[in-house]
């Protein structure tokens, strides 16, 4: 997933596109309301809210096993996790019920379908193409031992780049370590070259194990991979190719789905 800088923040390109299309939907609804002298704008807001709930519910149902472990995370919508077409169809049904087969209803429903199709077509194009992980990357364990990533060639691996000062990193860390304990795919938590004492202090304070934690003492990851935000999670197949990535806090459901795709 690519990200776009907005001031001091980094916003995933897919989320930015979704925001733009939702804003366009509301603007078009306002135009339809003025031209048809109907309440199409009010209906659009209701359809939008119902559609978002349906999109989230669809994702939760699809990944119910992950959410069963942490039911509260269903409300963590900032992590992402929405299914496009359940949301679009729920919005269209809402429009149909409230405006029926009027000119405004047909126009607004058609707009929702067109924008949904635009999102569906654009998302694959926004995702970065698979790229090889550069050879020769060497990290350090908390004991100071070198860990060569090339030694893991031939099997998939997940790399999460994090820092103790990063709020989203701190929120997702316990979940990442919990998944790592039972995952068949190694999950490496690579710290972005912070002081060892700071890292150990954080792990001790949070009562987290350090067996999966490595340190990027040479600051290789941001430079060779042009990483612009923390946390970033990379999913690497057995050939050493980065097949997908996630910028920002990741949910258990998304993490497990990406790991399953690697197998």
N, C-alpha and C positions, 0 to 999 in steps of 0.2 A: 504494500500500500504506500503510495507516495504521499508526501505532506507538503503543505504550502504555508510559508510564514505569514502571519497576520500580526504585525507589531511584534511583541515579545512572545506570542503564542505560535504553536504549530498546529495546523488543522489538517486532518487527513483529507485528501482530494475528494474521496467519495462522499464524505460528510459535507464538504463545502458544496459539492454538486447537489446533494439532497436539499440543502438549505436554499440554494438558488432556485431549484425547481418548485419547492414548496411556496416560496415567495412569489414565483411566477403564477402559480395556481391561484393564490389569493388575489393577485393583481388582476388576472383575467376574470376571476369571479366578480370583482368589483365592476369591471367593464360590462360584463353580462348583466349584472343587476341594474346598471344605469340604462342600458339599451332596452331591456325588457320590462323595466319597472317592477321587478320582483325582489325577493329577499335572497337572491342567489349568493350574495356575499356572506350573509349569516349562515346559510346552509353550508357554504364552503368551509367555514371555520368548524362547524360541527362534524362535517365529513372528514376534515383533516384530523381532528382529535380522535374520532372513532377509528380512522384508518391507522393512526400511529399505535393505538392500543392493540388493534388486530395484528399489525405487523410484529409488534413485540410478543404478543401471545403466541403467534405462529412459531417464532424462533424459540420461545421457551418450551413449547410442546415438542418441537423437533429435537431439542437438547435437554429433555426432561431429566435424564439421569444426572447430568452435571448440576442442574439447578436443585435437584433433590438433596444434594450434599450441602448446598448453601442457599436455602430458600430466599434469604434476604437479598441475595444478589439479583433477583428478578427485578428489583427496583433500581439497580445500578445501571440506568439507561445510558449514562455517559460512557460506559465501556463499549457501547455499540451492541448490535445483535437485534436486527429487524429483518423480517422477510418481506420483500417488496410486494409480491402479488397478493398475498392475503390482505395487506394494507390497502392496496389500490382497489381490490374488489369490494372490501368493506366500505370504502369511501363511495364507490359507485352505487352500491346498494342504498346507502344512506341518502345520497342525492336522489335516487329514484323514488324512495319512499316519501321524501319531503317535497320534491318538486314534480314528481310523477313525469308523464311523457309530455311535458310542456316544452316549448322552445328553449327556455332557460335550463330546464333539467337535462335535455339532450345535449345542449352546448357544454354545460358544466361537466356532465358525465364523460362526454367525449374528450374534454380537456384533461380530465384525470387519467384516462386511458392513454392518451398520446404522451403525456408527461411521464407516466409510468414506463411506457415503451422506450422513451428517450433515456431514462435512467438505466433500464435494463441493457440497452445497447452500449451506453457510454461507460459503464463500470468496468467491463473487461478491458477497454482501451486505456483506462486510467491506471490499471495495475501494471507495475513495472515488469518487464520481461525477465524470465529466469536468467541469472548471471552466475558465473563461477565464483566461488569463494577463493580469494587470492591464496596461493600456497605460502608456506613459511610463517604462518601466524603462530606466535608463541606467547602464552600467558604464564602467570605465576600462581601457584597455590598459596594458601594462607601461610604455609610453612616455608615459602620461598622456593619451592621446587618448580623447575620449568615444566610446562605442559604444552606440548606441540599439538596443534589441532590436526596436523597432517596424519597423526597416529590414528585418528578416528575415521580416516578415509575408508570407504567401503560399507559404511552403515550410516543411516540418517542421524542427525543431531539437531537439537534446538539450542540457540544461543540467545540469552536475554542480556542486554546491556543496561546497566542500572547505576545509580549513585545514591548515597545515603541522604543527600540533600533534596532528592527528587520525591515529591509527595506521591505521585502515582506509582513510582517504583516501590515505595514503602507499603502502599496499600496492597499491591499485587504480590509482594514477596512471600508472605505466608502461604498463599494459594499455590504459587509456583513451586515452592519447596514441598508442599503436600503432594502435588501431582508428580513431582520428580521422584518421590520415594517409591511410587508404584508404577512409573512409566517404563515401558520397554525401550523407549527412545531416550538417550541421555539428554538431560536438560542442564546446560551450563549457565551459571549466573555470573556474568563477567562484569566486574566493577570497573568503572571508567577512571582508573588510575588515581584513586583516593589514598590517603595515608592509611597504612595498615592498622594503626591504633584506632582510627576513626571507624574503620570497617568492623574490627573486632568489638569495639564498644557498642556499635549498633546491633550486631548479632547477639551479643550478650544481653543487652537491654531488652531486645524483643524475644529472647530465648529461642533463637533460630540456629540450626546447625550450619556449619561452614563447609561441609564436605563437597557441596556443589559450587562453592564460590571460588572464582578465579579473579585475578587482577590483571588488567590490561596496562602493565607498567610502561609499555612503550607507546601507549595511546595509538595503537594501530587501527582499531576498528573505525573510529570516526574519519580518519584520513583515507584509508584504502576503500572504504565503502560509502563515503560521503554521507554518514549518518548525521542528521540535523537535530534530533530530539531524543530525549529519554522519557520513559523507557522505549526501547526498540527490541522487538523479538523477531529473530530470523529462523526460518525453517529450511534446513539444508538436507538434501537427499544423499543417498549413498555415493553418488558420483562427485559430491562436493559442490553441487549447484544450489544456489539460494532460490528455491522455488516460490517462496512467498515470504512476506514480512508484515509485521503489525507495528504501527507507530502509536504510542500511547498505552494506557493501561489496558490489559487484555483480560477478558473474562475466562473463567474455567471452561465454559462451553466452547468458546472460540479456540482456546488452547488445545482442548481434547480433539476438536474437529480437525484442526490443522495437523496434529500428531497422527491421527488416524489416516489422513491423506498421505502422509509420508511413508507409511508402512507398505 
